Amino acid sequence: MPPVSSNVIPLPSASPDASVYAPDLADLQEAIARAQQNLLRQQHPDGHWCGELIVDSTLCSDYVLFMHWLGDVDEAMQQRCVRHILKRQLPDGGWNIYYGGPSEVNASVKAYFALKLAGHSADLPFMHEARANILRLGGIPRMNTFSKLYLALLGQFPWQYLPSIPVEMILLPSWLPFNIYKMSSWSRAMLVPLAIINHFKPTRELPGMQQLHELYPLGTEHKDFSLARDSRLLTWRNFFLRGDHALKIVSKLGWHPMRQRALEEAERWMLERIGEGSDGLATVFPAMLNSLIALKAFGYGSTHPAYRKAVADFRELFVEDEEDFRIQPCLSPVWDTAINIIALAESGVPADDPALRKAAAWLVGKEVRVHGDWTVNNPHPEASGWAFEYNNVYYPDTDDTAMVLMGLRLVQPAEPGAIDEVFKRALDWQLSFQCRDGGWAAFDKEVTQHWLEDMPFADHNAILDPTCSDLTARTLEVMGYIGFDTKQPCVRRAVQYLINTQDDDGSWYGRWGVNYIYGTWQVLRGLRAIDEDMSQTWILRGRDWLESCQNDDGGWGETCASYDDPTLKGRGESTASQTSWALMGLCACGDLDRPSVQRGLRYLLSTQKRDGAWDEPQITGTGFPGVFYLKYDMYRQNFPLLALATFVNYRSGLGHRKSFYRC
């Protein structure tokens, strides 16, 4: 565990006999007041918040590769990226994808390549260490498809061994078993420009000193890198691999009767989604970078309005301060603003406080009223919902929408009933996304065909948008606060979904936060909100699991490695956000005097800094499990406040604060 910062407030909870110390109300209220002021200081003049999203080194590596592919290297920018990459090299020579994690082959190859492109000799000691580490990990052949594609653009991996991404797929009608809307929204946004790139194969040749021959294990550089087939003959993987082989043969013959039409449709589709109302394609780094490459492949000049907008949107992801230069994967203003409203309101900031009213008005102004991609699978008549980012009208999501609704219900507008219409419209939109199994997914409805995971280009572990326990429970939480009860069919189906998805040990998987602590907390909180009987055995098993993984210091933590190794579930050094989630899960089950609750409170009180925040270098947010993780800098600030407020409210008998909207 990292050392406690010197500006942490000393409390009796830090004493050796902490086991007999129960925090009193004065300690809790003082910590709450500091945390409130910390958040209020960071509110933007227009009412919103936006914390930084911090990720691994691959984004800076990718940007260096892109500049060299483009043939337009900004030397100052390249040096900023290089410094960022070098700061994150591990003692074993590699690079990881989450704090405290092991070296990972894709991140390590990209970092090494970026450093070599920037002029660092392969003979330098840190490059030698990196190369040795990469070869221990299996070298370039062990990289995933999307990473190999970036190498192919610079002539470092043969195009012939990459899976075909036929651009014609954009023409497939929605009634077919496969079309682009059967894939997750983020895969769709990445794959459409990649299909364009796959057609043009715009390769830039590099001088010998910048190539990567040394990252192929001895004797493998010119081998057949075709994807391995399953040992069993009749499998979806083998079916797709045979189809990929057939597509390659057709491609060599030059027979593409629908290719030009498909390219035109893909170009139109992409331009529409990087145009007005969106801060880039899906407003997420991989899709935005791919769209820049695709536009160039189409021949768009640097001065073309569409390309200039795409570049400007992309640069909004850049962060530079005295410590470092970084690239964010996206921006999180809607998400951060909604959670901060909830934390502040639940902790006692008045519902008519100007700061909350301004934040609520900002959120209302961000309601999405465009029929985006979601309409293909969900024909709900009226568009609503919220996206994660500032402007992303094609991709609102259920997670943000649920969190916004929970925030808006706590704010008393200046004019009574002012948000009733938008609340009702967004609630109906949210409810329309319930899937056949009773659960909710993030961006689309019923994008759950598991056979698609065997497609050759689906090795990024994100081709689907499955229903998940955390989103389902969060939607239940919204419904509970505004008057739904367990007798209503949508609630019964959702609760049954949670029963069906509980693990044998009592925990729930967390799709959008790390990991089982996140999932279990949200389920318990949602069940309490909907007035489920929290004394039921299956629910108490969730409580008991949370208690079983409490650390000796009173906190909770879970490593991202639990996505790859379930035996690590609930295990990791304590963090402020995960401790807060676990505490709220326990509080939802009642019995606030349990030793686990008291120890958790003491942990938060004793680790709070004088400015009202908490330190948290660990990553507790999930992008794509096993592939991409992100640290929400606001999590170490707003979730501890919400956890302390939850305990105080339950202790005082208030439960959750009054809702200004009832169904």
C-alpha positions as CSV (number, residue, x, y, z in Angstrom):
1,M,0.0,0.0,0.0
2,P,1.4,3.5,-0.8
3,P,2.5,5.6,2.2
4,V,-0.2,7.8,3.6
5,S,0.3,11.5,2.5
6,S,1.8,13.8,5.1
7,N,-1.2,16.1,4.9
8,V,-3.7,13.5,6.0
9,I,-5.8,14.5,9.0
10,P,-4.7,12.5,12.1
11,L,-7.6,10.8,13.8
12,P,-8.0,8.4,16.7
13,S,-8.9,5.8,14.1
14,A,-5.2,5.6,13.2
15,S,-4.3,4.4,16.7
16,P,-3.2,0.9,17.5
17,D,-6.4,0.3,19.5
18,A,-8.6,1.4,16.6
19,S,-10.7,-1.7,16.9
20,V,-12.5,-0.3,19.9
21,Y,-12.9,3.2,18.4
22,A,-16.3,4.0,16.7
23,P,-16.2,7.3,14.8
24,D,-18.5,9.8,16.3
25,L,-20.8,12.1,14.4
26,A,-18.5,15.2,14.8
27,D,-15.6,13.4,13.1
28,L,-17.9,12.3,10.3
29,Q,-19.5,15.7,9.8
30,E,-16.1,17.4,9.7
31,A,-14.8,14.9,7.0
32,I,-18.1,15.4,5.0
33,A,-17.7,19.2,5.2
34,R,-14.1,19.1,3.9
35,A,-15.1,16.7,1.1
36,Q,-18.0,18.9,0.1
37,Q,-15.8,22.0,-0.1
38,N,-13.3,20.1,-2.1
39,L,-15.9,19.3,-4.8
40,L,-17.5,22.7,-4.8
41,R,-14.1,24.3,-5.4
42,Q,-13.7,22.3,-8.6
43,Q,-17.1,23.2,-10.1
44,H,-16.9,25.0,-13.4
45,P,-18.7,28.4,-13.7
46,D,-21.4,26.9,-15.9
47,G,-22.2,24.3,-13.2
48,H,-20.5,21.1,-14.4
49,W,-17.5,19.1,-13.2
50,C,-15.0,17.1,-15.3
51,G,-12.3,15.1,-13.7
52,E,-9.4,13.7,-15.5
53,L,-9.4,10.1,-16.9
54,I,-6.0,8.6,-16.5
55,V,-4.9,5.5,-18.5
56,D,-1.7,3.6,-19.5
57,S,1.0,4.6,-21.9
58,T,-0.5,3.2,-25.0
59,L,-2.4,6.3,-26.0
60,C,0.8,8.3,-26.2
61,S,2.5,5.5,-28.0
62,D,-0.3,5.3,-30.5
63,Y,-0.1,9.0,-31.2
64,V,3.7,8.8,-31.9
65,L,3.0,6.0,-34.3
66,F,0.2,8.0,-36.0
67,M,2.5,11.1,-36.4
68,H,5.1,8.9,-38.2
69,W,2.5,7.2,-40.4
70,L,1.2,10.7,-41.3
71,G,4.7,11.9,-42.1
72,D,4.1,15.0,-40.0
73,V,6.0,14.7,-36.7
74,D,5.6,17.5,-34.2
75,E,9.0,17.1,-32.5
76,A,7.9,18.9,-29.3
77,M,4.8,16.8,-29.0
78,Q,6.8,13.7,-29.7
79,Q,9.2,14.5,-26.9
80,R,6.3,15.0,-24.5
81,C,5.0,11.6,-25.4
82,V,8.4,10.0,-25.0
83,R,8.8,11.4,-21.5
84,H,5.4,10.1,-20.6
85,I,6.3,6.6,-21.9
86,L,9.7,6.5,-20.3
87,K,8.2,7.5,-16.9
88,R,6.0,4.4,-17.0
89,Q,8.6,1.8,-17.9
90,L,8.6,-1.0,-15.4
91,P,11.7,-2.4,-13.7
92,D,11.5,-5.5,-15.8
93,G,11.7,-3.4,-19.0
94,G,8.1,-3.6,-20.1
95,W,4.9,-1.5,-19.7
96,N,1.6,-2.4,-18.1
97,I,-2.0,-1.5,-18.6
98,Y,-3.0,-0.8,-15.0
99,Y,-1.2,0.5,-11.9
100,G,0.7,-2.3,-10.2
101,G,0.0,-4.8,-13.1
102,P,2.5,-6.9,-14.9
103,S,4.1,-6.1,-18.3
104,E,1.7,-6.5,-21.2
105,V,2.8,-7.3,-24.7
106,N,0.7,-4.8,-26.7
107,A,1.6,-1.9,-24.4
108,S,5.2,-2.9,-24.4
109,V,5.6,-3.3,-28.1
110,K,3.9,0.0,-28.8
111,A,6.0,1.8,-26.3
112,Y,9.2,0.3,-27.7
113,F,8.2,1.2,-31.2
114,A,7.3,4.8,-30.3
115,L,10.7,5.2,-28.6
116,K,12.5,3.8,-31.6
117,L,10.6,6.0,-34.0
118,A,11.5,9.0,-31.8
119,G,15.2,8.2,-32.3
120,H,16.2,6.0,-29.4
121,S,18.7,3.4,-30.4
122,A,17.9,-0.2,-29.8
123,D,21.3,-0.5,-28.2
124,L,20.4,1.8,-25.3
125,P,20.1,-0.1,-21.9
126,F,16.4,0.7,-21.4
127,M,15.6,-0.4,-24.9
128,H,17.6,-3.6,-24.5
129,E,15.6,-4.3,-21.3
130,A,12.3,-3.6,-23.1
131,R,13.2,-5.9,-26.0
132,A,14.2,-8.7,-23.7
133,N,10.9,-8.3,-21.9
134,I,8.8,-8.3,-25.1
135,L,10.5,-11.4,-26.4
136,R,9.7,-13.1,-23.0
137,L,6.1,-12.2,-23.6
138,G,6.1,-13.8,-27.0
139,G,6.9,-10.7,-29.2
140,I,4.9,-9.2,-32.0
141,P,3.1,-12.5,-32.8
142,R,1.4,-12.4,-29.4
143,M,-0.2,-9.0,-30.0
144,N,-3.9,-8.6,-30.6
145,T,-5.4,-7.8,-34.0
146,F,-5.9,-4.1,-33.6
147,S,-2.3,-3.6,-32.3
148,K,-0.9,-5.6,-35.2
149,L,-3.0,-3.4,-37.6
150,Y,-1.2,-0.3,-36.4
151,L,2.1,-2.1,-37.0
152,A,0.9,-3.0,-40.5
153,L,0.3,0.7,-41.3
154,L,4.1,1.2,-40.7
155,G,5.1,-2.0,-42.6
156,Q,6.0,-4.0,-39.5
157,F,3.4,-6.8,-39.8
158,P,2.1,-8.4,-43.0
159,W,-1.4,-7.3,-44.0
160,Q,-2.0,-10.8,-45.3
161,Y,-2.1,-12.2,-41.8
162,L,-4.5,-9.7,-40.4
163,P,-8.2,-10.7,-40.4
164,S,-10.2,-9.1,-43.2
165,I,-12.6,-6.4,-42.1
166,P,-14.8,-6.1,-45.2
167,V,-16.2,-2.7,-45.6
168,E,-19.3,-4.3,-47.3
169,M,-20.5,-5.2,-43.8
170,I,-21.9,-1.7,-43.5
171,L,-24.4,-2.5,-46.2
172,L,-25.9,-5.6,-44.4
173,P,-29.5,-5.0,-43.4
174,S,-30.5,-5.1,-39.7
175,W,-32.6,-8.2,-40.1
176,L,-29.6,-10.4,-40.9
177,P,-28.0,-12.4,-38.1
178,F,-24.9,-10.2,-38.5
179,N,-24.7,-6.5,-39.3
180,I,-22.8,-3.6,-37.7
181,Y,-25.6,-3.0,-35.2
182,K,-25.1,-6.5,-33.8
183,M,-21.8,-5.3,-32.4
184,S,-21.2,-3.0,-29.5
185,S,-21.3,0.7,-30.2
186,W,-17.6,1.1,-29.4
187,S,-16.6,-1.8,-31.7
188,R,-18.8,-0.4,-34.4
189,A,-17.1,3.0,-34.2
190,M,-13.7,1.4,-34.3
191,L,-14.4,-1.1,-37.0
192,V,-16.1,1.1,-39.6
193,P,-12.9,3.3,-40.1
194,L,-10.8,0.2,-39.8
195,A,-12.7,-1.4,-42.6
196,I,-11.9,1.6,-44.7
197,I,-8.2,1.3,-43.7
198,N,-8.3,-2.4,-44.5
199,H,-9.4,-1.6,-48.0
200,F,-6.8,1.0,-48.8
201,K,-4.0,-0.5,-46.7
202,P,-2.1,2.9,-46.6
203,T,1.3,1.6,-45.6
204,R,4.3,3.9,-44.9
205,E,7.7,2.2,-45.3
206,L,10.3,3.0,-42.6
207,P,14.0,3.1,-42.8
208,G,15.8,0.0,-41.5
209,M,16.9,1.6,-38.2
210,Q,13.2,2.2,-37.2
211,Q,11.9,-1.3,-38.0
212,L,11.0,-4.0,-35.5
213,H,12.7,-7.2,-36.8
214,E,14.2,-7.7,-33.3
215,L,10.8,-8.1,-31.7
216,Y,10.0,-11.3,-33.6
217,P,11.3,-14.4,-31.7
218,L,14.2,-16.0,-33.5
219,G,13.1,-17.6,-36.7
220,T,9.5,-16.4,-36.7
221,E,9.7,-13.1,-38.6
222,H,8.8,-14.7,-42.0
223,K,6.6,-17.6,-40.7
224,D,2.9,-18.1,-41.4
225,F,1.0,-15.9,-38.9
226,S,-2.4,-17.1,-39.9
227,L,-4.7,-17.4,-36.9
228,A,-4.8,-20.8,-35.3
229,R,-7.9,-23.0,-35.9
230,D,-9.8,-24.9,-33.2
231,S,-9.0,-28.6,-32.8
232,R,-12.6,-29.4,-33.3
233,L,-13.8,-29.1,-36.9
234,L,-17.3,-27.6,-36.4
235,T,-16.9,-24.4,-34.4
236,W,-17.8,-20.8,-35.0
237,R,-14.1,-19.8,-34.9
238,N,-13.2,-22.3,-37.7
239,F,-16.3,-21.1,-39.6
240,F,-15.1,-17.5,-39.4
241,L,-11.5,-18.4,-40.3
242,R,-12.7,-20.2,-43.4
243,G,-14.8,-17.2,-44.3
244,D,-11.8,-14.9,-43.8
245,H,-9.7,-17.2,-46.1
246,A,-12.4,-17.0,-48.7
247,L,-12.5,-13.2,-48.4
248,K,-8.8,-13.0,-49.0
249,I,-9.0,-15.1,-52.1
250,V,-11.8,-12.9,-53.5
251,S,-9.8,-9.8,-52.7
252,K,-6.8,-11.1,-54.7
253,L,-9.1,-11.7,-57.7
254,G,-10.2,-8.1,-57.6
255,W,-13.9,-8.8,-57.7
256,H,-15.7,-6.3,-55.5
257,P,-19.1,-5.6,-57.0
258,M,-20.3,-3.7,-53.9
259,R,-17.0,-2.2,-52.7
260,Q,-17.4,1.3,-54.0
261,R,-20.9,1.6,-52.7
262,A,-19.8,0.3,-49.3
263,L,-16.9,2.7,-49.2
264,E,-19.3,5.6,-49.9
265,E,-21.7,4.5,-47.2
266,A,-18.8,4.0,-44.7
267,E,-17.5,7.5,-45.5
268,R,-21.0,9.0,-45.1
269,W,-21.6,7.0,-41.8
270,M,-18.3,8.2,-40.4
271,L,-18.7,11.8,-41.4
272,E,-22.2,12.0,-40.0
273,R,-20.9,10.8,-36.6
274,I,-17.9,13.2,-36.4
275,G,-20.0,16.1,-37.4
276,E,-22.3,18.5,-35.6
277,G,-23.3,17.3,-32.1
278,S,-20.3,15.0,-31.6
279,D,-16.8,15.8,-30.4
280,G,-15.3,13.1,-32.6
281,L,-16.3,9.7,-33.7
282,A,-18.0,8.1,-30.6
283,T,-15.9,10.7,-28.7
284,V,-13.5,8.0,-27.7
285,F,-9.7,7.8,-28.5
286,P,-9.5,4.6,-30.6
287,A,-12.4,5.5,-32.9
288,M,-11.2,9.1,-33.2
289,L,-7.7,8.1,-34.1
290,N,-9.0,5.5,-36.6
291,S,-11.2,8.1,-38.2
292,L,-8.2,10.4,-38.7
293,I,-6.4,7.6,-40.5
294,A,-9.4,6.7,-42.6
295,L,-10.0,10.3,-43.7
296,K,-6.4,10.5,-44.8
297,A,-6.8,7.2,-46.7
298,F,-9.8,8.7,-48.5
299,G,-7.6,11.6,-49.5
300,Y,-8.9,14.3,-47.2
301,G,-6.4,17.2,-47.0
302,S,-5.3,18.7,-43.7
303,T,-7.3,21.8,-44.4
304,H,-10.6,20.0,-45.2
305,P,-13.2,21.1,-42.6
306,A,-14.1,17.5,-41.6
307,Y,-10.4,16.6,-41.0
308,R,-9.7,19.9,-39.2
309,K,-12.7,19.3,-36.9
310,A,-11.6,15.7,-36.3
311,V,-8.1,16.9,-35.3
312,A,-9.4,19.7,-33.1
313,D,-11.7,17.2,-31.3
314,F,-8.8,14.8,-30.9
315,R,-6.6,17.4,-29.3
316,E,-9.2,18.1,-26.7
317,L,-8.1,14.8,-25.1
318,F,-4.6,16.2,-24.4
319,V,-3.6,17.1,-20.9
320,E,-0.4,18.8,-19.9
321,D,0.7,20.1,-16.6
322,E,3.9,20.6,-14.6
323,E,4.2,16.9,-14.0
324,D,3.4,15.3,-17.3
325,F,1.8,15.2,-20.7
326,R,-1.1,12.8,-21.0
327,I,-3.8,11.8,-23.5
328,Q,-7.3,10.9,-22.1
329,P,-9.4,8.2,-23.7
330,C,-12.4,10.5,-23.6
331,L,-13.9,13.1,-21.3
332,S,-16.4,12.5,-18.5
333,P,-18.3,15.7,-17.6
334,V,-21.9,14.2,-17.5
335,W,-20.8,11.3,-15.4
336,D,-18.8,13.4,-13.0
337,T,-21.5,16.0,-12.7
338,A,-24.2,13.6,-11.9
339,I,-22.2,11.7,-9.2
340,N,-21.1,15.0,-7.6
341,I,-24.7,16.2,-7.4
342,I,-25.7,13.0,-5.7
343,A,-22.8,13.1,-3.3
344,L,-23.3,16.7,-2.4
345,A,-27.1,16.5,-2.0
346,E,-27.0,13.2,0.0
347,S,-24.4,14.8,2.3
348,G,-26.6,17.7,3.2
349,V,-26.1,20.4,0.6
350,P,-29.7,21.9,0.3
351,A,-31.7,20.8,-2.7
352,D,-32.2,24.5,-3.7
353,D,-28.5,25.4,-3.3
354,P,-27.3,27.5,-6.3
355,A,-24.4,25.1,-7.0
356,L,-26.8,22.1,-7.4
357,R,-29.4,24.1,-9.4
358,K,-26.7,25.2,-11.8
359,A,-25.3,21.7,-12.1
360,A,-28.8,20.3,-12.8
361,A,-29.5,22.9,-15.4
362,W,-26.3,22.1,-17.1
363,L,-27.3,18.4,-17.2
364,V,-30.8,19.2,-18.5
365,G,-29.1,21.1,-21.3
366,K,-27.1,18.0,-22.2
367,E,-30.1,15.7,-22.8
368,V,-29.7,13.8,-26.1
369,R,-32.7,14.4,-28.4
370,V,-31.3,12.6,-31.5
371,H,-32.3,9.1,-32.7
372,G,-28.8,7.6,-32.7
373,D,-27.4,4.1,-33.3
374,W,-29.5,2.7,-30.5
375,T,-32.7,3.0,-32.5
376,V,-31.8,0.1,-34.7
377,N,-32.3,-2.4,-31.9
378,N,-34.6,-0.3,-29.8
379,P,-37.5,1.4,-31.7
380,H,-38.5,3.5,-28.7
381,P,-40.3,6.5,-30.3
382,E,-38.8,9.4,-28.3
383,A,-35.1,10.1,-28.1
384,S,-33.7,11.0,-24.7
385,G,-30.9,10.0,-22.4
386,W,-27.4,11.3,-21.6
387,A,-24.0,10.5,-23.0
388,F,-20.8,10.3,-21.0
389,E,-19.1,13.2,-22.7
390,Y,-19.8,16.9,-23.6
391,N,-21.3,16.2,-27.0
392,N,-22.0,12.7,-28.3
393,V,-25.5,12.7,-29.7
394,Y,-25.3,9.3,-31.4
395,Y,-24.3,7.4,-28.3
396,P,-26.3,8.1,-25.1
397,D,-26.0,5.3,-22.6
398,T,-28.1,3.8,-19.8
399,D,-25.4,4.1,-17.1
400,D,-25.1,7.9,-17.5
401,T,-28.8,8.3,-17.9
402,A,-29.5,6.4,-14.6
403,M,-26.9,8.4,-12.8
404,V,-28.3,11.7,-14.1
405,L,-31.8,10.8,-13.1
406,M,-30.6,10.0,-9.6
407,G,-29.0,13.4,-9.5
408,L,-31.9,15.4,-10.9
409,R,-34.3,13.8,-8.5
410,L,-32.4,15.5,-5.6
411,V,-32.4,19.0,-6.9
412,Q,-35.3,21.4,-6.3
413,P,-35.6,23.6,-9.3
414,A,-36.5,27.3,-9.0
415,E,-39.7,26.6,-10.8
416,P,-41.8,23.6,-9.5
417,G,-42.1,20.9,-12.1
418,A,-39.5,22.4,-14.3
419,I,-37.7,19.1,-14.9
420,D,-40.7,16.8,-14.8
421,E,-41.1,16.5,-18.6
422,V,-37.4,15.7,-19.2
423,F,-37.3,13.3,-16.3
424,K,-40.3,11.4,-17.5
425,R,-39.0,11.3,-21.1
426,A,-35.6,10.1,-20.0
427,L,-37.0,7.5,-17.6
428,D,-39.2,6.0,-20.3
429,W,-36.2,5.9,-22.6
430,Q,-34.1,4.1,-19.9
431,L,-36.9,1.5,-19.2
432,S,-37.2,0.7,-22.9
433,F,-33.7,-0.8,-22.8
434,Q,-34.6,-3.7,-20.5
435,C,-33.5,-6.8,-22.3
436,R,-35.2,-10.2,-22.6
437,D,-33.1,-11.6,-19.7
438,G,-34.3,-8.8,-17.4
439,G,-31.1,-6.9,-17.4
440,W,-29.7,-3.7,-18.9
441,A,-26.7,-3.2,-21.1
442,A,-24.8,0.1,-21.7
443,F,-25.5,1.5,-25.2
444,D,-27.6,-1.0,-27.1
445,K,-30.4,-3.5,-26.6
446,E,-29.9,-7.2,-27.2
447,V,-26.3,-7.0,-28.5
448,T,-25.5,-10.3,-26.9
449,Q,-24.9,-12.9,-29.6
450,H,-21.9,-14.8,-28.1
451,W,-21.0,-16.5,-31.4
452,L,-19.7,-13.1,-32.6
453,E,-16.9,-13.3,-30.1
454,D,-15.2,-15.9,-32.3
455,M,-14.9,-13.5,-35.2
456,P,-11.2,-13.1,-36.1
457,F,-11.1,-9.3,-35.4
458,A,-13.0,-9.7,-32.1
459,D,-10.0,-10.4,-29.9
460,H,-10.2,-7.1,-28.1
461,N,-12.8,-8.6,-25.7
462,A,-15.4,-6.0,-26.5
463,I,-17.4,-7.1,-29.5
464,L,-20.6,-7.3,-27.5
465,D,-22.6,-5.1,-25.1
466,P,-24.0,-7.6,-22.7
467,T,-26.4,-7.0,-19.9
468,C,-24.7,-6.7,-16.6
469,S,-25.5,-6.6,-12.9
470,D,-24.1,-3.2,-12.1
471,L,-26.2,-1.4,-14.8
472,T,-29.3,-3.4,-13.9
473,A,-29.0,-2.7,-10.2
474,R,-28.4,1.0,-10.9
475,T,-31.6,1.2,-12.9
476,L,-33.4,-0.5,-10.0
477,E,-31.9,2.1,-7.7
478,V,-33.5,4.9,-9.8
479,M,-36.8,3.1,-9.9
480,G,-36.8,2.6,-6.2
481,Y,-36.2,6.2,-5.3
482,I,-39.1,7.4,-7.4
483,G,-41.8,5.0,-6.2
484,F,-41.5,1.8,-8.1
485,D,-42.0,-1.4,-6.0
486,T,-41.2,-5.0,-6.3
487,K,-44.7,-5.9,-7.6
488,Q,-44.1,-4.2,-11.0
489,P,-43.1,-6.6,-13.8
490,C,-40.0,-4.7,-14.9
491,V,-38.7,-4.7,-11.3
492,R,-39.5,-8.4,-10.8
493,R,-37.6,-9.3,-14.0
494,A,-34.6,-7.2,-13.0
495,V,-34.4,-8.7,-9.5
496,Q,-34.6,-12.2,-11.0
497,Y,-31.8,-11.2,-13.3
498,L,-29.7,-10.3,-10.3
499,I,-30.5,-13.6,-8.6
500,N,-29.4,-15.4,-11.8
501,T,-26.1,-13.6,-12.1
502,Q,-24.9,-13.9,-8.5
503,D,-21.7,-15.9,-8.2
504,D,-21.6,-19.0,-5.9
505,D,-19.7,-17.1,-3.2
506,G,-22.3,-14.3,-3.0
507,S,-20.6,-11.7,-5.1
508,W,-21.6,-10.0,-8.4
509,Y,-19.3,-9.3,-11.4
510,G,-18.6,-5.6,-12.1
511,R,-18.5,-4.7,-15.8
512,W,-17.8,-1.0,-15.5
513,G,-15.9,-0.8,-12.3
514,V,-13.2,-3.0,-10.7
515,N,-14.7,-5.5,-10.2
516,Y,-16.6,-7.7,-7.9
517,I,-16.6,-5.1,-5.1
518,Y,-18.1,-2.7,-7.6
519,G,-20.7,-5.1,-8.8
520,T,-21.7,-6.3,-5.4
521,W,-22.0,-2.8,-3.9
522,Q,-24.2,-1.7,-6.7
523,V,-26.5,-4.7,-6.5
524,L,-27.0,-4.4,-2.7
525,R,-27.6,-0.7,-3.0
526,G,-30.1,-1.2,-5.8
527,L,-32.0,-3.9,-3.9
528,R,-32.3,-1.7,-0.8
529,A,-33.6,1.2,-2.9
530,I,-36.4,-1.0,-4.4
531,D,-37.4,-2.1,-0.9
532,E,-36.3,-5.7,-1.4
533,D,-36.2,-7.6,1.9
534,M,-32.5,-7.3,2.8
535,S,-32.6,-10.1,5.3
536,Q,-33.0,-12.8,2.5
537,T,-30.2,-15.4,2.5
538,W,-29.1,-14.7,-1.0
539,I,-28.7,-11.0,-0.3
540,L,-26.8,-11.6,3.0
541,R,-24.4,-13.8,1.1
542,G,-23.4,-10.7,-0.9
543,R,-22.9,-8.8,2.4
544,D,-20.8,-11.6,3.8
545,W,-18.7,-11.8,0.8
546,L,-17.9,-8.1,1.1
547,E,-16.9,-8.5,4.7
548,S,-14.7,-11.5,3.8
549,C,-12.4,-9.4,1.7
550,Q,-11.9,-6.5,4.0
551,N,-8.2,-5.7,4.4
552,D,-6.4,-5.5,7.8
553,D,-6.3,-1.7,7.5
554,G,-10.1,-1.6,7.4
555,G,-10.3,-0.7,3.8
556,W,-11.1,-2.6,0.6
557,G,-9.3,-3.0,-2.6
558,E,-9.4,-5.2,-5.7
559,T,-6.8,-5.5,-8.5
560,C,-7.7,-5.3,-12.2
561,A,-6.1,-8.7,-12.4
562,S,-9.3,-10.2,-11.0
563,Y,-10.8,-9.9,-14.5
564,D,-8.2,-12.5,-15.7
565,D,-8.0,-14.5,-12.5
566,P,-11.2,-14.8,-10.5
567,T,-9.3,-16.2,-7.5
568,L,-8.1,-12.5,-7.0
569,K,-11.6,-11.2,-6.7
570,G,-11.9,-8.8,-3.8
571,R,-8.1,-8.8,-3.2
572,G,-5.9,-5.8,-3.5
573,E,-4.4,-2.8,-1.6
574,S,-7.1,-0.6,-0.1
575,T,-8.4,2.3,-2.1
576,A,-10.7,5.1,-1.2
577,S,-13.3,4.4,-4.0
578,Q,-13.5,0.6,-3.5
579,T,-13.7,1.1,0.3
580,S,-16.6,3.5,-0.3
581,W,-18.4,1.1,-2.5
582,A,-18.0,-1.8,0.0
583,L,-19.2,0.4,2.8
584,M,-22.3,1.5,1.0
585,G,-23.0,-2.2,0.1
586,L,-22.8,-3.1,3.8
587,C,-24.9,-0.2,4.9
588,A,-27.6,-1.2,2.4
589,C,-28.0,-4.4,4.4
590,G,-28.6,-2.6,7.7
591,D,-26.8,-3.2,11.0
592,L,-24.6,-0.2,10.9
593,D,-22.8,-1.3,14.1
594,R,-21.1,-4.2,12.4
595,P,-17.3,-4.1,13.0
596,S,-16.7,-4.1,9.3
597,V,-18.7,-0.9,8.8
598,Q,-16.9,0.8,11.7
599,R,-13.5,-0.2,10.5
600,G,-14.3,1.0,7.0
601,L,-15.4,4.3,8.3
602,R,-12.2,4.6,10.3
603,Y,-10.2,3.9,7.1
604,L,-11.8,6.7,5.2
605,L,-11.5,9.2,8.1
606,S,-7.9,8.4,8.7
607,T,-6.8,8.6,5.1
608,Q,-8.6,11.8,4.1
609,K,-6.3,14.7,3.2
610,R,-6.6,18.2,4.5
611,D,-8.0,19.4,1.2
612,G,-10.9,17.0,1.6
613,A,-9.8,14.5,-1.0
614,W,-8.2,11.1,-0.8
615,D,-5.1,9.7,-2.5
616,E,-5.6,6.9,-5.0
617,P,-3.0,5.9,-7.5
618,Q,-4.7,2.7,-8.3
619,I,-7.1,2.2,-11.2
620,T,-10.7,1.3,-10.3
621,G,-12.5,2.0,-13.5
622,T,-13.0,-0.5,-16.3
623,G,-13.1,0.1,-20.1
624,F,-12.7,-3.4,-21.6
625,P,-12.1,-6.1,-19.1
626,G,-8.6,-7.6,-19.5
627,V,-7.7,-5.0,-22.2
628,F,-8.2,-1.5,-21.1
629,Y,-8.7,0.2,-17.7
630,L,-9.0,3.8,-16.6
631,K,-8.7,5.8,-13.4
632,Y,-11.5,8.3,-12.8
633,D,-9.8,11.0,-10.8
634,M,-13.1,12.1,-9.3
635,Y,-13.8,8.6,-7.8
636,R,-11.3,9.3,-4.9
637,Q,-13.3,12.5,-4.2
638,N,-17.0,11.9,-4.7
639,F,-17.5,8.3,-3.7
640,P,-16.0,8.6,-0.2
641,L,-18.2,11.6,0.4
642,L,-21.3,9.6,-0.7
643,A,-20.3,6.7,1.5
644,L,-19.9,8.8,4.6
645,A,-23.2,10.6,3.9
646,T,-24.9,7.2,3.3
647,F,-23.8,6.0,6.8
648,V,-24.9,9.3,8.5
649,N,-28.3,9.3,6.7
650,Y,-29.0,5.7,7.6
651,R,-27.8,6.2,11.2
652,S,-30.2,9.2,11.6
653,G,-33.1,7.3,10.0
654,L,-33.3,9.5,7.0
655,G,-32.4,6.9,4.4
656,H,-31.9,8.7,1.2
657,R,-32.8,12.3,0.6
658,K,-36.2,13.4,-0.6
659,S,-36.8,12.9,-4.3
660,F,-38.4,15.8,-6.2
661,Y,-39.8,13.5,-8.8
662,R,-42.2,10.6,-8.2
663,C,-43.4,8.3,-10.9
